[in-house]
Amino acid sequence: MTMPFDRRRSLAYGLGILWIFDALLKVQPDMFHSLLIVNVLGPAATNSQPPWLFHLMMNGARLWIHLGFVSNILNFLIEVIIGILILKGPDSTWGRLGLWISLVWGMIVWVGAEGLGGLVTGSPSIIQGSPGSIPFYAIAAILLLIHKDWWTEEHIYQAARYGLAILWFIAFIWEVLPSSGAWTANGLAAQFGDITMNGNEPTFLQMAINAMVMSSQLHPVLDNGIYSAILLILSLISFFRPKSRWTAVITGAWMIFLWAIPQAFGTLLSGTGTDPGMILPFGLLFWTLLGSQFPFMHSRQAESERAS
């Protein structure tokens, strides 16, 4: 039985809106001067990147500075066009063109601005936002480019089930490896402080981040043990109980925590946030692919059908 089209359409609408939202972030007032380089591009490039990637990102930053405000305008136009095209729908010629452009542009952004999401730094961490937002945009685009006949309940359910389990297990491995430094006071504290230490976060948010940094410095083994256990539990329940209400609740609570504290809402409140971070595209995928699988969604759908 073919999956209802509205789920696929919802993913397309959500992805298009995310790209337009990203475009609007590029024309914030603070994006038109050096704060973008200081708060975003500079830290991403200098965060233990290998020399080849460091030089590539620095050259990109120099080009951005050289072009001045034109960089922001071009970035805005590219991303708003991508979003508008995707909103045309994944079965239209224009919509598919937008999806392909999003994959190419996303790769440029992932390498040049996100530094491959920290994957080659030697200590990637989902707490800090690895693998970045672009892989989730790309997964959404690829799923929409697949012919709609492939979108059966069984196919997409299994893809989401295995994808989530693998993602959480890889994140678990990142967190427990000694080379990550997460078992040390400075290493774990850096996972909470690196993203925001050069930002301009609101006081209430900076206080919460500072509290987590202090806790990490005082109890690194205990704190990282808790984070690692959560990641392992998420991997197991995503694989064995993907339809459970608790899978949705625990996953949602964990992602909200990551987005709010260590990732500071994708630095959206700093004035130089370039995108909402990995959480919103991840949440879009999670909801559109697995949302209707949860028992409480079945009951709501049945009630809606009876009411109509």
N, C-alpha and C positions, 0 to 999 in steps of 0.2 A: 504493500500500500504506500502510495507516494505521500510524503510529508506535506502538511498544509502549506500553501504558498506564503501565507502571511508571516510565518517565522523567517523565511528567507528574505522576504521583503522588509521585515523589521530590522534584520541585520544590515541590509543595504541602506535603509534610512538612517540607522544609528551610525554607521560608518561614514556616510556622507556628512551628517551633522557634526561628527567629531572632527573631520577635516576642515569644515568651515569654521568651527570653534578654534581650532589650531591657527587658522589663517588670521582670525581676528586678534589672537594673542600677539601676532607679529607686529601689530600697529599700536601696541600700548606705548604711552609716552616714554617710559624708561627704556624701551627697546631701541630708541633712536640715538643713544649715546653709549659711552664706554661701559655702562653697567652690565650690558649683555655679555661683553667679553670677560669682565671681571667676575661676574656671578655665575655664568653658564658655560661658555666655551672654554675659558681658561681652566677652571677646576676639572672639567671633563678630560681635557687634554693632558693635564699634569698629574692625574690620579694614577700613577704607576703604569702608564701605558708603555708598550714597547716602543723603541726609538722610531721605527718606520711609521707607526700610527701617530705618535706625538708630532712628528714633522708634518705629516699629512694634515692633521687637525690645525696645527699652527699656521700652515699655509692657507688653509681655509679661513681662519680667523683674520689673517692679514688681508685676504681678498675682500672679506666682509667689511673691514675697516676702510679699505681703499675705495670701495663702491659707495660707502656712506649710506644715506637713507635709501638709496636705490636698492640695496640689499633687502631691506625690510619690505619695500613695495613689491619687488619681484617674488620674494618668498610668499607674501600675502596673495598675490595673483595666482601663483602656481597652486597653492593649497586650496584657495577658494574655488578655482576652476575644477580641481580634482573632486572636491565635495559636491559641487553642482552637477558634474557629470555622473557621479555615482548615484545621486538622487534620481537620475533618469531611469534607474533600474538595471539589474544585472543581465537582463535578456535583451536590452536595447544596444544598438551599436555604440551610442555615445556613453552609455553606462559601462560597457566593457572596456572602452577606451580609457575612461577614468580610472578603472580598476588597474589596468596595465600601467598607466602613468603613475598611479600611487605606489606600485611596486618598485618602479625605477627611482622615483623621487625618494621614497622611503629608504631605499638602500643608501642613497647619497647622504641623507640625514643621519641614518644609523651609524655610518662610518665617520662622517665628517663632524657631526655635532654630538652624538651620543657615545662615540668611541667604542662601537660594537657593544654597547650596553655594559661595559666593564668586563666582558667575558675573557679578555686577554690580559687583564691586569695581574692575574695570579691569585686574586682573592675576590671573585665575583660573589655577590650576595643579593638574594631577592629582597632582603630588608632594605638595602640601598637602592633597589630598583632594577637589578639585573634580571633579564637580559635587555631591559629598556622597553619602550612603548612600541617601537616600530615592528618587532616580530609579531605582535598581536594584531596590529593593523594589517600586516602582510597575510597572516593566517586568515583573517576575515575576508580579505580580497581574494585569496586563492579559493576559499570555500564558495564565494559568490561566482567565481569564474567557472567552477565545475558545473557541468550541465545539471539542470534541476531534476532530471530523472534519477540522478545519483542520490538526491536528497530524500532517502527513505528514513523512516524512524530508526530502523536497525543500523543503517550505515552511520548516520550522524551521531546516534547514541554511543556506538562503540568508539567512534573517533574521539568524541568528547571524553568518554570514560578513560581510554588509554592515554589521551593527551594530558588530562589533568593529573592522572597518577604519575606519569613520567615527569611532568613539570615539577610537582611537589617532591618527588624522590631526588631529582637532580638538585633542587634547592636544599634539600636535607643534606646531601653529600657536600655541597658547597659549605654549609654551616658547620659540619663536624670535622672537616679536614683540618689538621693542625696548621697547614700552610695558609689557611684563611686568616689566621690570627684572631678568630672570634672567641677563642677560649682565654684570651688575654685581656687585661683591662683596657689598654689603649686600642687594641684591635676591634673589640666589640663597641667601645664608645665611638670609634670613628664611623661605624656603620650608622649610628644615629646622628652624628654631628657633621660629617663631611658635606652632606648635601646642603645644609643650611647655614654653615658657619660663615659664609660670605654673603648670605642673603639679607633680606630686609623683612623678616617675618613679623607678624603682629606679636605683641607682647605675650598674650595668652598662649600662643602656639610655641613661641620660643621658650617659655617657661616649662611647658610639657616636654619639649625636646631636651632641654637642659636636665630635667628630672631623670629622663631615661639615660642620658649620658652619665650622670652621677651614679645611677644604679648599676650601669654597666661597669663603671670603674671600681665600684665597691664589691660587686658580686658577679664577676664575669662568668665563672663556671656555672653557677646556678642559673643565671639569666639565659646564657646560651644553651644550657641544657633544656630549659623550658621551650625556647624557640625551636630547637632541633626536634624536640618531642612533638610539638604542634605540627611541624612540617611532615614528620613521618606519619603521624596520625592522619593528616589530610591525604597523604598518598594512599594509605591503606583504605580509608573509607571511600575515596574517590574510585578506587578499583573494585572493592567488594560491595559497597553500599551506595552507589552513585545516585539512586533514587530516594535515599533517606532524607527526611526532613532535617536531621542533624547534619548531614553533609552540607546542605544549603546554609544552615545557620552558622556552623563553624567556619565554613569557607568565607561567608559574607563578613562575619565578625573579624576574622583574621585580616582580610583584605582592607576593611575599613581602618583597622589599627595601623597597618602598614602605610596606607595612604595618608592618614592623619598625622602620625608622629614622625617616623624616620624619613618619610618622603614628603612631609609638609604639604600635603594636598598638591603634589607636583609643583611646588613653589608658586602656585597660582596667585597667592596673596602677596608675593614679593614685588610684583610689578615687572619681573623679567622671566616669568614662567613661559616657556615656549610651547608647552603642551601639558595636558593634565596628568602626564606620567602613565605608567603601565596599567594602573588600576581600572580606569574607565574603559579602555578597549578590552581588557580582560573581563570586566564585568559584563560588557555588552555580549561578548562571546559566550560567557557562562550562562547568561539569562536566555539568550535567543536559542542556544543549542540544547540546554538541559532544563530550562525553566519549567516546561510543560511536563517533564518527567516526574516532578516531585508530587507526592500524594496530595498535598494541600492545594496544588494547582489543579489537579483533576477535579477535586470537589468544587472549586470555584468555577471551573469551566462548566461543570454539570449544572450548577445553580444558575449560571448565566444563560445556558441553553433553555432551562425550564422557564426562566423569566421572559425570554424572548418568544 
